[in-house]
Amino acid sequence: MSSEIIHLIVRAGSNDRDLYATSPQAPGLLYGRPTLRELRDDLQEVLEFHFEQPGPFTVQEHHERHYDVAGGELVTRMAIDECADVRQVTCEVLGRAVAANAEQAEGLVSAPVNAVGEVVYICAVMSDTVGWIMDQLDPHGDVVNVAVSVANLMVVTLPFAYGEAVAPEGMVSLGAKSYTLETKLTDVIQDLEFVRPMAVNKITICA
């Protein structure tokens, strides 16, 4: 049995029906099934084959939704966990901004992109840690944007990057702000000098 958490990123295919899954902890894994039930039912066997070792494996499931908007590609990602209801609210706020507000949609897709040109927003909660975010990044180099609700009034977004090759300019390092992998997002947010609804802040975090 593996003690490492496998972050499974699940997204619908081009027809919005078939599902496929990848994981930063399982490089090269591209696992698809017609339905979520089938994907979950076969997952442990697929992971055993991929890692060439017996399970069971501890899995954290994340669901992604893709939007073509304002000339860019935006993706929301939500963990299916005990905070899923709160994460869902943030995802819905982002979805409404994309659909109904051209200025905010343009601002959202102007955030840092990953290696395939997508702007990925992780719908987070204040108790999530820097390490939990970093575990969702491709170890070969990746960028995501964290979206977190503040006082139910606004959504603050923060870019996170792994790997110098993809890191945007002007980043604040973990060491420079004394952040660790155990640092909670609430502590990072408190360091911001200002926040704006649906805005991409200049402070980012990289490892």
Backbone as a chain_set.jsonl record, in Angstrom:
{"seq": "MSSEIIHLIVRAGSNDRDLYATSPQAPGLLYGRPTLRELRDDLQEVLEFHFEQPGPFTVQEHHERHYDVAGGELVTRMAIDECADVRQVTCEVLGRAVAANAEQAEGLVSAPVNAVGEVVYICAVMSDTVGWIMDQLDPHGDVVNVAVSVANLMVVTLPFAYGEAVAPEGMVSLGAKSYTLETKLTDVIQDLEFVRPMAVNKITICA", "coords": {"N": [[0.834, -1.196, 0.0], [0.582, 2.184, -0.889], [1.648, 5.172, 0.748], [1.609, 7.699, -0.232], [-0.332, 10.411, -1.395], [-2.367, 10.246, -4.184], [-3.09, 12.579, -6.484], [-5.743, 12.829, -8.418], [-6.65, 14.047, -11.461], [-9.528, 14.793, -13.059], [-11.24, 15.068, -16.103], [-13.76, 15.959, -18.482], [-14.073, 14.618, -21.796], [-13.84, 15.688, -25.285], [-16.46, 15.482, -26.11], [-17.863, 16.042, -23.875], [-18.734, 13.933, -22.353], [-17.349, 11.321, -22.179], [-14.757, 10.514, -19.864], [-11.48, 11.432, -18.743], [-8.424, 10.853, -16.956], [-5.583, 12.168, -15.226], [-2.454, 12.388, -13.398], [-0.176, 14.151, -11.301], [1.43, 12.624, -9.68], [1.666, 10.287, -11.02], [3.293, 10.047, -13.553], [2.784, 10.007, -17.063], [0.42, 8.611, -16.966], [-2.675, 8.234, -18.479], [-5.841, 7.903, -18.305], [-8.918, 6.647, -19.18], [-12.515, 6.489, -19.101], [-15.983, 5.775, -19.873], [-17.853, 6.728, -17.961], [-18.077, 8.335, -14.706], [-18.477, 6.548, -12.613], [-17.512, 4.114, -13.671], [-14.867, 4.86, -14.038], [-14.001, 5.253, -11.405], [-14.455, 2.671, -10.375], [-12.572, 1.05, -11.664], [-10.172, 2.167, -10.983], [-8.206, 1.517, -8.922], [-7.082, -0.874, -9.841], [-5.965, 0.02, -12.244], [-4.033, 1.817, -11.271], [-2.38, 0.064, -9.848], [-1.321, -1.413, -11.979], [0.012, 0.632, -13.341], [1.959, 1.559, -11.491], [3.188, -0.769, -10.915], [2.949, -2.203, -8.533], [1.283, -3.48, -5.597], [-1.911, -2.218, -4.441], [-3.981, -0.979, -1.743], [-4.31, 2.391, -3.118], [-4.101, 5.727, -1.908], [-6.3, 8.167, -2.87], [-6.94, 11.419, -4.023], [-9.518, 13.0, -5.47], [-10.026, 15.247, -8.162], [-12.06, 17.478, -9.983], [-12.289, 18.858, -13.217], [-13.311, 21.65, -15.238], [-13.654, 22.883, -18.494], [-13.348, 25.943, -20.29], [-13.813, 27.801, -23.24], [-12.903, 30.981, -23.756], [-12.885, 34.48, -24.29], [-10.814, 34.462, -26.156], [-9.026, 32.721, -25.024], [-8.132, 29.795, -23.025], [-9.733, 28.552, -20.28], [-9.713, 26.851, -17.202], [-11.431, 25.372, -14.54], [-10.787, 23.855, -11.407], [-11.761, 21.511, -8.994], [-11.527, 20.041, -5.857], [-12.82, 16.953, -4.694], [-13.883, 16.689, -1.757], [-14.184, 17.09, 1.846], [-14.649, 19.79, 1.878], [-15.985, 20.4, -0.41], [-18.425, 21.686, -1.004], [-17.964, 24.393, -0.44], [-15.868, 24.906, -2.191], [-17.206, 24.51, -4.582], [-18.889, 26.735, -4.718], [-17.041, 28.799, -5.229], [-16.097, 27.936, -7.732], [-18.465, 28.243, -9.188], [-18.792, 31.021, -9.073], [-16.602, 31.841, -10.613], [-17.37, 30.672, -13.05], [-19.726, 32.119, -13.618], [-18.647, 34.669, -13.957], [-17.117, 34.291, -16.231], [-19.133, 33.778, -18.085], [-20.842, 36.005, -18.048], [-19.592, 38.479, -17.784], [-17.641, 40.353, -19.632], [-15.315, 41.873, -19.204], [-14.271, 40.87, -16.776], [-13.935, 38.208, -17.566], [-11.954, 38.463, -19.519], [-9.888, 39.383, -17.883], [-9.498, 37.148, -16.235], [-8.544, 35.165, -18.025], [-6.168, 36.284, -18.684], [-4.325, 35.626, -16.84], [-1.36, 33.815, -15.61], [-0.353, 31.065, -17.693], [-0.359, 27.451, -18.194], [1.846, 24.823, -19.443], [0.526, 23.951, -21.716], [-0.95, 26.066, -22.522], [-3.249, 26.7, -21.068], [-5.246, 28.448, -18.678], [-5.399, 27.62, -15.502], [-7.527, 27.364, -12.769], [-7.489, 26.602, -9.447], [-9.982, 25.851, -7.253], [-9.997, 26.861, -4.147], [-9.796, 26.627, -0.489], [-9.417, 28.48, 2.567], [-8.005, 26.942, 4.42], [-6.449, 25.225, 2.963], [-3.137, 24.133, 2.096], [0.126, 25.376, 1.069], [1.694, 23.216, 0.245], [-0.259, 21.324, -0.478], [-1.346, 22.509, -2.725], [0.957, 22.568, -4.365], [1.374, 19.866, -4.766], [-0.371, 19.285, -6.77], [0.759, 20.11, -9.083], [2.526, 19.632, -12.156], [5.532, 17.954, -11.914], [7.545, 18.426, -13.737], [7.389, 21.022, -14.437], [5.122, 23.632, -14.132], [2.151, 25.686, -13.967], [-0.379, 27.036, -11.968], [-3.408, 28.757, -11.006], [-4.629, 29.898, -8.016], [-7.825, 30.155, -6.665], [-9.651, 31.729, -4.207], [-12.284, 32.285, -1.91], [-12.957, 35.246, -0.104], [-14.238, 36.302, 2.836], [-16.774, 35.945, 1.809], [-17.232, 37.908, -0.052], [-15.573, 38.472, -2.184], [-13.376, 37.084, -4.695], [-10.127, 36.042, -4.494], [-7.23, 35.707, -6.442], [-4.292, 33.771, -6.932], [-1.253, 33.158, -8.49], [0.549, 30.114, -8.754], [3.651, 28.494, -9.202], [5.786, 25.929, -10.524], [9.034, 25.123, -11.202], [11.586, 26.722, -12.948], [11.484, 27.23, -15.668], [8.89, 27.805, -16.44], [8.03, 29.8, -14.803], [6.481, 32.892, -14.206], [7.656, 36.316, -14.556], [8.768, 38.365, -11.784], [8.091, 36.956, -9.47], [7.426, 36.001, -6.077], [9.384, 34.236, -3.913], [9.082, 31.114, -2.067], [10.953, 31.023, 0.034], [11.602, 33.734, 0.356], [9.399, 34.905, 1.588], [9.155, 33.409, 3.806], [7.453, 31.249, 3.581], [6.288, 27.91, 3.865], [5.788, 24.453, 2.912], [3.758, 23.729, 4.568], [2.402, 26.035, 5.097], [-0.638, 27.782, 5.373], [-3.236, 28.892, 3.129], [-4.64, 31.024, 4.176], [-2.707, 32.425, 5.627], [-1.047, 33.284, 3.583], [-2.781, 34.957, 2.135], [-3.177, 36.982, 4.002], [-0.827, 38.364, 3.814], [-1.064, 39.912, 1.572], [-1.111, 43.152, 0.188], [-3.288, 44.388, -0.873], [-6.561, 43.531, -2.053], [-8.691, 42.577, -4.743], [-11.919, 42.17, -6.221], [-12.205, 39.273, -8.19], [-9.689, 39.633, -9.314], [-6.325, 39.289, -10.574], [-3.711, 38.966, -8.496], [-0.456, 40.428, -7.86], [1.303, 39.046, -6.319], [2.911, 35.997, -6.158], [3.712, 32.508, -5.776], [6.413, 30.362, -5.696], [8.26, 27.292, -6.002]], "CA": [[0.0, 0.0, 0.0], [1.347, 3.421, -0.959], [1.191, 6.21, 1.667], [1.545, 8.957, -0.964], [-1.641, 10.745, -1.944], [-2.43, 10.398, -5.634], [-4.045, 13.605, -6.884], [-6.292, 12.395, -9.703], [-7.3, 15.163, -12.138], [-10.526, 14.199, -13.943], [-11.852, 16.047, -17.0], [-14.569, 15.408, -19.562], [-13.475, 14.679, -23.119], [-14.344, 16.694, -26.213], [-17.918, 15.379, -26.23], [-18.411, 16.333, -22.544], [-19.29, 12.725, -21.745], [-16.26, 10.45, -21.766], [-13.868, 11.132, -18.892], [-10.109, 10.94, -18.677], [-7.767, 11.273, -15.728], [-4.127, 12.214, -15.147], [-1.997, 12.659, -12.036], [1.229, 14.53, -11.176], [2.148, 11.55, -8.987], [1.737, 9.127, -11.918], [3.672, 10.559, -14.882], [2.469, 9.126, -18.183], [-0.917, 8.024, -16.831], [-3.817, 8.845, -19.162], [-6.793, 6.847, -17.999], [-10.245, 7.092, -19.574], [-13.692, 5.626, -19.009], [-17.187, 6.503, -20.312], [-18.583, 7.349, -16.859], [-17.323, 8.502, -13.466], [-18.578, 5.305, -11.834], [-16.57, 3.148, -14.236], [-13.514, 5.342, -13.772], [-13.7, 4.961, -9.999], [-14.461, 1.228, -10.145], [-11.371, 0.42, -12.22], [-9.001, 3.0, -10.699], [-7.153, 0.857, -8.15], [-6.416, -1.834, -10.726], [-5.158, 0.792, -13.185], [-2.871, 2.337, -10.547], [-1.493, -1.07, -9.577], [-0.617, -1.71, -13.227], [0.906, 1.752, -13.669], [3.078, 1.624, -10.544], [3.747, -2.113, -10.793], [2.955, -2.594, -7.124], [-0.086, -3.654, -5.118], [-2.572, -1.14, -3.713], [-4.712, 0.146, -2.335], [-3.689, 3.696, -3.165], [-4.908, 6.833, -1.396], [-6.568, 9.031, -4.02], [-7.732, 12.641, -3.902], [-10.102, 13.247, -6.783], [-10.296, 16.638, -8.535], [-12.819, 17.58, -11.23], [-11.994, 20.052, -13.995], [-14.244, 22.084, -16.285], [-12.927, 23.682, -19.475], [-14.096, 27.006, -20.961], [-13.189, 28.628, -24.278], [-13.428, 32.297, -23.422], [-12.088, 35.687, -24.512], [-9.61, 34.128, -26.904], [-8.14, 31.854, -24.241], [-8.692, 28.566, -22.453], [-9.799, 28.631, -18.824], [-10.099, 25.587, -16.573], [-11.628, 25.371, -13.091], [-10.504, 22.55, -10.789], [-12.351, 21.419, -7.664], [-11.309, 18.79, -5.134], [-14.013, 16.304, -4.143], [-13.509, 16.387, -0.38], [-15.136, 17.588, 2.832], [-14.892, 21.214, 1.611], [-16.432, 20.499, -1.804], [-19.513, 22.652, -1.146], [-17.363, 25.732, -0.476], [-15.122, 24.992, -3.456], [-18.18, 24.606, -5.662], [-19.347, 28.124, -4.782], [-15.997, 29.564, -5.916], [-16.139, 27.534, -9.141], [-19.649, 28.844, -9.801], [-18.514, 32.445, -9.237], [-15.736, 31.96, -11.789], [-18.169, 30.35, -14.226], [-20.617, 33.242, -13.918], [-17.824, 35.765, -14.461], [-16.755, 33.939, -17.611], [-20.309, 33.796, -18.957], [-21.666, 37.212, -18.022], [-18.85, 39.724, -17.628], [-16.541, 40.278, -20.589], [-14.095, 42.444, -18.62], [-13.721, 39.909, -15.823], [-13.494, 37.032, -18.316], [-10.668, 38.797, -20.119], [-8.907, 39.421, -16.807], [-9.233, 35.791, -15.764], [-7.728, 34.416, -18.985], [-4.866, 36.936, -18.823], [-3.457, 35.101, -15.784], [-0.332, 32.905, -16.116], [-0.837, 29.829, -18.307], [0.507, 26.287, -18.047], [2.643, 24.465, -20.619], [-0.33, 23.738, -22.894], [-1.656, 27.298, -22.817], [-4.486, 26.834, -20.313], [-5.252, 29.138, -17.392], [-6.055, 26.688, -14.591], [-7.868, 27.905, -11.459], [-7.841, 25.655, -8.394], [-10.944, 26.436, -6.315], [-9.39, 26.498, -2.869], [-10.328, 27.175, 0.748], [-8.36, 29.107, 3.351], [-7.221, 25.954, 5.171], [-5.536, 24.496, 2.074], [-1.748, 24.51, 2.309], [0.985, 25.527, -0.096], [2.085, 21.877, -0.19], [-1.406, 20.679, -1.128], [-1.398, 23.095, -4.063], [2.126, 22.145, -5.127], [1.225, 18.452, -5.122], [-1.206, 19.191, -7.964], [1.512, 20.627, -10.221], [3.411, 18.73, -12.885], [6.889, 18.145, -11.4], [8.441, 18.853, -14.813], [7.169, 22.442, -14.651], [3.69, 23.838, -14.244], [1.592, 26.898, -13.378], [-1.823, 27.078, -11.714], [-3.871, 29.942, -10.302], [-5.504, 29.506, -6.914], [-8.952, 31.069, -6.425], [-10.184, 31.494, -2.865], [-13.245, 33.289, -1.48], [-12.587, 36.005, 1.085], [-15.369, 36.924, 3.541], [-17.964, 35.814, 0.965], [-17.426, 39.15, -0.778], [-14.739, 38.547, -3.374], [-12.489, 35.959, -4.962], [-8.738, 36.44, -4.693], [-6.503, 34.706, -7.221], [-2.852, 33.767, -6.716], [-0.547, 32.188, -9.339], [1.574, 29.245, -8.181], [4.45, 27.898, -10.281], [6.847, 24.978, -10.188], [9.99, 25.017, -12.302], [11.99, 28.037, -13.427], [11.211, 27.399, -17.092], [7.544, 28.313, -16.684], [7.676, 30.791, -13.791], [6.387, 34.268, -14.689], [8.564, 37.261, -13.925], [8.281, 39.082, -10.616], [7.507, 36.059, -8.483], [7.947, 36.006, -4.721], [9.703, 32.837, -3.617], [8.692, 30.604, -0.756], [11.942, 31.419, 1.016], [11.611, 35.171, 0.569], [8.304, 35.255, 2.483], [9.147, 32.411, 4.883], [6.398, 30.272, 3.399], [6.693, 26.519, 3.781], [4.737, 23.624, 2.333], [2.674, 23.638, 5.549], [1.743, 27.335, 5.215], [-2.016, 27.787, 4.895], [-3.564, 30.009, 2.256], [-5.06, 32.173, 4.979], [-1.515, 33.198, 5.976], [-0.574, 33.926, 2.358], [-3.718, 36.039, 1.827], [-2.968, 38.072, 4.951], [0.359, 39.109, 3.398], [-1.366, 40.765, 0.438], [-1.321, 44.55, 0.544], [-4.636, 44.746, -1.3], [-7.273, 42.503, -2.799], [-9.728, 43.093, -5.621], [-12.798, 41.087, -6.699], [-11.907, 38.617, -9.453], [-8.454, 40.186, -9.88], [-5.105, 38.497, -10.428], [-2.761, 39.73, -7.726], [0.915, 40.372, -8.328], [2.08, 38.15, -5.472], [2.831, 34.589, -6.527], [4.523, 31.637, -4.943], [7.058, 29.318, -6.476], [9.191, 26.453, -5.257]], "C": [[0.869, 1.246, 0.0], [0.763, 4.449, -0.001], [1.073, 7.561, 0.982], [0.135, 9.178, -1.504], [-1.516, 10.934, -3.444], [-3.502, 11.435, -5.952], [-4.515, 13.283, -8.305], [-7.096, 13.539, -10.308], [-8.216, 14.6, -13.22], [-11.173, 15.298, -14.779], [-12.671, 15.314, -18.056], [-13.845, 15.565, -20.886], [-14.162, 15.708, -23.999], [-15.852, 16.641, -26.375], [-18.64, 15.622, -24.905], [-19.053, 15.123, -21.88], [-18.18, 11.802, -21.273], [-15.304, 11.216, -20.847], [-12.456, 10.581, -19.033], [-9.422, 11.555, -17.471], [-6.253, 11.207, -15.867], [-3.745, 12.477, -13.696], [-0.539, 13.084, -12.042], [2.062, 13.437, -10.516], [2.294, 10.294, -9.85], [2.064, 9.602, -13.325], [3.377, 9.533, -15.976], [1.105, 8.487, -18.104], [-1.931, 8.856, -17.595], [-4.898, 7.783, -19.198], [-8.207, 7.344, -18.306], [-11.316, 6.035, -19.399], [-14.921, 6.44, -19.428], [-17.902, 7.251, -19.196], [-17.684, 7.456, -15.634], [-17.366, 7.231, -12.626], [-17.585, 4.262, -12.344], [-15.125, 3.562, -13.965], [-13.103, 5.01, -12.343], [-13.583, 3.454, -9.754], [-13.147, 0.576, -10.573], [-10.072, 1.09, -11.766], [-7.889, 2.25, -9.984], [-6.376, -0.138, -9.009], [-5.502, -1.118, -11.721], [-3.905, 1.321, -12.506], [-1.881, 1.225, -10.207], [-0.674, -1.423, -10.815], [0.396, -0.616, -13.539], [2.145, 1.743, -12.777], [3.786, 0.282, -10.365], [3.944, -2.51, -9.334], [1.512, -2.676, -6.628], [-0.61, -2.416, -4.388], [-3.011, -1.615, -2.344], [-3.935, 1.448, -2.256], [-4.657, 4.741, -2.618], [-5.063, 7.874, -2.496], [-7.378, 10.248, -3.589], [-8.216, 13.02, -5.294], [-10.376, 14.745, -6.976], [-11.049, 16.637, -9.861], [-12.517, 18.907, -11.907], [-13.121, 20.344, -14.982], [-13.509, 23.069, -17.189], [-13.857, 24.7, -20.13], [-13.226, 27.601, -22.066], [-13.761, 30.023, -24.123], [-12.413, 33.386, -23.734], [-10.762, 35.385, -25.208], [-8.62, 33.259, -26.16], [-8.864, 30.625, -23.746], [-8.598, 28.64, -20.936], [-10.328, 27.315, -18.273], [-10.305, 25.828, -15.081], [-11.415, 23.955, -12.568], [-11.021, 22.554, -9.36], [-12.085, 20.05, -7.052], [-12.632, 18.269, -4.605], [-13.647, 15.828, -2.741], [-14.528, 16.996, 0.566], [-15.457, 19.078, 2.65], [-15.478, 21.444, 0.22], [-17.542, 21.531, -1.99], [-18.973, 24.078, -1.253], [-16.594, 25.926, -1.776], [-16.08, 25.183, -4.633], [-18.683, 26.036, -5.827], [-18.324, 28.977, -5.528], [-15.977, 29.223, -7.399], [-17.317, 28.176, -9.858], [-19.458, 30.345, -10.016], [-17.636, 32.666, -10.461], [-16.52, 31.691, -13.068], [-19.103, 31.476, -14.621], [-19.84, 34.423, -14.485], [-17.444, 35.533, -15.911], [-17.942, 34.149, -18.546], [-20.938, 35.177, -19.093], [-20.9, 38.52, -17.974], [-17.6, 39.673, -18.491], [-15.239, 40.802, -20.004], [-13.45, 41.478, -17.647], [-13.226, 38.653, -16.531], [-12.129, 37.279, -18.938], [-9.569, 38.843, -19.07], [-8.53, 38.036, -16.322], [-8.325, 35.024, -16.723], [-6.388, 35.093, -19.258], [-3.885, 36.501, -17.74], [-2.41, 34.159, -16.388], [-0.909, 31.579, -16.607], [0.139, 28.693, -18.052], [1.175, 25.95, -19.384], [1.814, 24.258, -21.875], [-1.221, 24.943, -23.177], [-2.979, 27.486, -22.107], [-4.256, 27.649, -19.044], [-6.071, 28.276, -16.432], [-6.269, 27.37, -13.239], [-8.252, 26.76, -10.52], [-8.774, 26.362, -7.424], [-10.584, 25.961, -4.91], [-10.192, 27.045, -1.697], [-9.149, 27.647, 1.588], [-7.466, 28.105, 4.08], [-6.317, 25.107, 4.285], [-4.109, 25.01, 2.285], [-1.009, 24.683, 0.988], [1.383, 24.155, -0.637], [0.977, 21.152, -0.924], [-1.57, 21.206, -2.542], [-0.256, 22.558, -4.91], [2.029, 20.687, -5.567], [0.357, 18.255, -6.362], [-0.486, 19.669, -9.222], [2.377, 19.553, -10.849], [4.844, 18.968, -12.414], [7.894, 18.565, -12.464], [8.317, 20.345, -15.102], [5.711, 22.721, -14.912], [3.327, 25.171, -13.606], [0.1, 26.68, -13.159], [-2.135, 28.405, -11.021], [-4.865, 29.486, -9.241], [-6.573, 30.574, -6.739], [-9.568, 30.728, -5.082], [-11.124, 32.629, -2.493], [-12.785, 33.936, -0.185], [-13.831, 36.693, 1.628], [-16.66, 36.918, 2.712], [-18.251, 37.06, 0.135], [-16.675, 39.201, -2.1], [-13.959, 37.25, -3.528], [-11.101, 36.512, -5.246], [-8.033, 35.332, -5.454], [-5.004, 34.891, -7.046], [-2.198, 32.756, -7.648], [0.502, 31.407, -8.546], [2.342, 28.614, -9.341], [5.456, 26.919, -9.716], [7.765, 24.873, -11.402], [10.308, 26.378, -12.886], [11.594, 28.274, -14.875], [9.843, 28.013, -17.358], [7.156, 29.428, -15.722], [7.596, 32.186, -14.386], [7.371, 35.174, -13.964], [7.92, 37.877, -12.688], [7.675, 38.211, -9.549], [8.176, 36.236, -7.126], [8.169, 34.565, -4.305], [9.175, 32.424, -2.252], [9.64, 31.104, 0.323], [11.882, 32.891, 1.358], [10.528, 35.611, 1.551], [8.181, 34.282, 3.649], [7.948, 31.48, 4.796], [7.007, 28.877, 3.347], [5.556, 25.731, 3.138], [3.549, 23.474, 3.274], [1.925, 24.955, 5.724], [0.336, 27.264, 4.638], [-2.274, 29.025, 4.04], [-4.011, 31.239, 3.034], [-3.874, 33.042, 5.359], [-0.95, 33.92, 4.759], [-1.459, 35.125, 2.028], [-3.484, 37.242, 2.74], [-1.746, 38.919, 4.591], [0.087, 40.053, 2.228], [-1.638, 42.192, 0.914], [-2.702, 45.033, 0.13], [-5.242, 43.551, -1.993], [-8.348, 43.188, -3.625], [-10.614, 41.945, -6.061], [-12.352, 40.591, -8.067], [-10.607, 39.114, -10.092], [-7.303, 39.221, -9.67], [-4.096, 39.358, -9.7], [-1.336, 39.513, -8.211], [1.766, 39.409, -7.497], [1.851, 36.713, -5.911], [3.825, 33.802, -5.716], [5.136, 30.563, -5.818], [7.982, 28.529, -5.58], [10.517, 26.429, -5.963]], "O": [[1.795, 1.355, 0.804], [-0.456, 4.604, 0.078], [0.494, 8.486, 1.552], [-0.506, 8.253, -2.004], [-0.667, 11.689, -3.917], [-4.687, 11.2, -5.716], [-3.767, 13.45, -9.269], [-8.107, 13.957, -9.742], [-7.744, 14.002, -14.187], [-11.601, 16.324, -14.25], [-12.332, 14.205, -18.471], [-13.096, 16.521, -21.085], [-14.969, 16.505, -23.521], [-16.469, 17.643, -26.738], [-19.853, 15.44, -24.803], [-19.835, 15.275, -20.942], [-18.08, 11.527, -20.077], [-15.075, 12.411, -21.031], [-12.259, 9.421, -19.394], [-9.787, 12.64, -17.019], [-5.709, 10.323, -16.528], [-4.606, 12.755, -12.863], [0.274, 12.451, -12.716], [3.263, 13.334, -10.764], [2.969, 9.344, -9.454], [1.202, 9.564, -14.203], [3.681, 8.349, -15.834], [0.659, 7.874, -19.075], [-2.033, 10.062, -17.375], [-4.866, 6.874, -20.029], [-8.644, 8.353, -17.751], [-11.057, 4.839, -19.53], [-14.9, 7.669, -19.345], [-18.498, 8.299, -19.444], [-16.668, 6.768, -15.528], [-16.372, 6.882, -11.99], [-16.902, 3.606, -11.557], [-14.269, 2.719, -13.695], [-11.99, 4.542, -12.101], [-12.708, 3.013, -9.008], [-12.666, -0.346, -9.915], [-8.987, 0.632, -12.122], [-6.733, 2.336, -10.398], [-5.152, -0.227, -8.91], [-4.4, -1.586, -12.007], [-2.824, 1.283, -13.093], [-0.67, 1.434, -10.275], [0.521, -1.698, -10.717], [1.517, -0.908, -13.956], [3.262, 1.904, -13.269], [4.846, 0.205, -9.743], [4.971, -3.075, -8.958], [0.625, -2.02, -7.174], [0.161, -1.664, -3.792], [-2.45, -2.582, -1.829], [-3.024, 1.597, -1.441], [-5.866, 4.659, -2.832], [-4.071, 8.404, -2.998], [-8.376, 10.123, -2.88], [-7.418, 13.323, -6.182], [-10.885, 15.418, -6.08], [-10.709, 15.875, -10.766], [-12.491, 19.953, -11.259], [-13.786, 19.441, -15.488], [-12.828, 23.975, -16.711], [-14.994, 24.385, -20.482], [-12.044, 27.873, -21.855], [-14.956, 30.237, -24.328], [-11.221, 33.228, -23.471], [-9.729, 35.974, -24.891], [-7.49, 33.077, -26.613], [-10.052, 30.433, -24.009], [-7.509, 28.773, -20.378], [-11.272, 26.738, -18.812], [-9.448, 26.422, -14.426], [-11.813, 22.98, -13.206], [-10.755, 23.485, -8.6], [-12.385, 19.023, -7.66], [-13.467, 19.036, -4.126], [-13.164, 14.711, -2.559], [-15.619, 17.378, 0.141], [-16.435, 19.57, 3.213], [-15.466, 22.571, -0.275], [-17.598, 22.188, -3.029], [-19.46, 24.875, -2.055], [-16.664, 26.99, -2.391], [-15.788, 25.931, -5.566], [-18.881, 26.499, -6.95], [-18.698, 29.793, -6.37], [-15.854, 30.116, -8.237], [-17.189, 28.605, -11.005], [-19.908, 30.888, -11.025], [-17.891, 33.57, -11.257], [-16.354, 32.401, -14.06], [-19.267, 31.766, -15.806], [-20.318, 35.104, -15.393], [-17.446, 36.46, -16.721], [-17.779, 34.637, -19.664], [-21.507, 35.494, -20.138], [-21.505, 39.583, -18.113], [-16.615, 39.028, -18.13], [-14.172, 40.247, -20.269], [-12.235, 41.278, -17.674], [-12.204, 38.089, -16.141], [-11.252, 36.417, -18.894], [-8.448, 38.401, -19.322], [-7.363, 37.778, -16.027], [-7.428, 34.306, -16.28], [-5.557, 34.546, -19.983], [-2.74, 36.955, -17.72], [-2.543, 33.745, -17.539], [-1.84, 31.039, -16.01], [1.306, 28.921, -17.735], [1.073, 26.716, -20.343], [2.333, 24.375, -22.985], [-2.147, 24.853, -23.984], [-3.765, 28.349, -22.499], [-3.202, 27.553, -18.415], [-7.295, 28.213, -16.54], [-5.328, 27.886, -12.637], [-9.219, 26.04, -10.769], [-8.395, 27.372, -6.831], [-10.834, 24.814, -4.539], [-11.134, 27.817, -1.874], [-8.009, 27.253, 1.341], [-6.294, 28.389, 4.33], [-5.498, 24.343, 4.797], [-3.904, 26.179, 2.612], [-1.448, 24.21, -0.06], [1.407, 23.955, -1.851], [1.239, 20.439, -1.892], [-1.895, 20.45, -3.456], [-0.47, 22.137, -6.047], [2.546, 20.319, -6.622], [0.351, 17.17, -6.944], [-1.059, 19.637, -10.311], [2.895, 18.673, -10.161], [5.329, 20.096, -12.51], [8.989, 19.016, -12.128], [9.061, 20.878, -15.925], [5.113, 22.125, -15.808], [4.087, 25.719, -12.808], [-0.602, 26.201, -14.05], [-1.24, 29.083, -10.517], [-5.824, 28.775, -9.539], [-6.262, 31.763, -6.672], [-9.96, 29.587, -4.839], [-10.814, 33.798, -2.725], [-12.287, 33.264, 0.718], [-14.411, 37.557, 0.97], [-17.527, 37.774, 2.89], [-19.374, 37.254, -0.33], [-17.092, 39.892, -3.03], [-13.892, 36.431, -2.611], [-10.925, 37.349, -6.131], [-8.214, 34.153, -5.15], [-4.504, 36.016, -7.014], [-2.56, 31.581, -7.602], [1.251, 31.986, -7.759], [1.745, 28.243, -10.352], [5.917, 27.057, -8.583], [7.31, 24.566, -12.504], [9.401, 27.112, -13.278], [11.387, 29.422, -15.271], [9.647, 28.669, -18.381], [6.048, 29.955, -15.82], [8.554, 32.631, -15.018], [7.861, 34.836, -12.886], [6.696, 37.908, -12.556], [6.825, 38.673, -8.788], [9.354, 36.582, -7.045], [7.241, 33.757, -4.341], [8.865, 33.259, -1.402], [9.209, 31.551, 1.386], [12.086, 33.271, 2.511], [10.716, 36.589, 2.273], [7.204, 34.33, 4.397], [7.475, 30.977, 5.814], [8.114, 28.693, 2.84], [4.491, 26.281, 2.855], [2.452, 23.129, 2.836], [0.914, 24.997, 6.425], [0.139, 26.747, 3.538], [-1.626, 30.059, 4.2], [-3.785, 32.368, 2.6], [-4.001, 34.265, 5.412], [-0.434, 35.031, 4.877], [-0.953, 36.192, 1.68], [-3.582, 38.387, 2.3], [-1.643, 40.069, 5.018], [0.919, 40.908, 1.923], [-2.313, 42.403, 1.921], [-3.231, 45.979, 0.713], [-4.531, 42.663, -2.465], [-8.853, 44.247, -3.252], [-10.116, 40.837, -6.26], [-12.145, 41.381, -8.988], [-10.453, 39.018, -11.31], [-7.296, 38.436, -8.722], [-3.664, 40.382, -10.229], [-1.047, 38.53, -8.893], [2.842, 39.004, -7.936], [0.708, 36.27, -6.021], [4.684, 34.373, -5.044], [4.435, 29.925, -6.603], [8.433, 29.012, -4.542], [11.451, 25.774, -5.5]]}, "num_chains": 1, "name": "protein.A"}
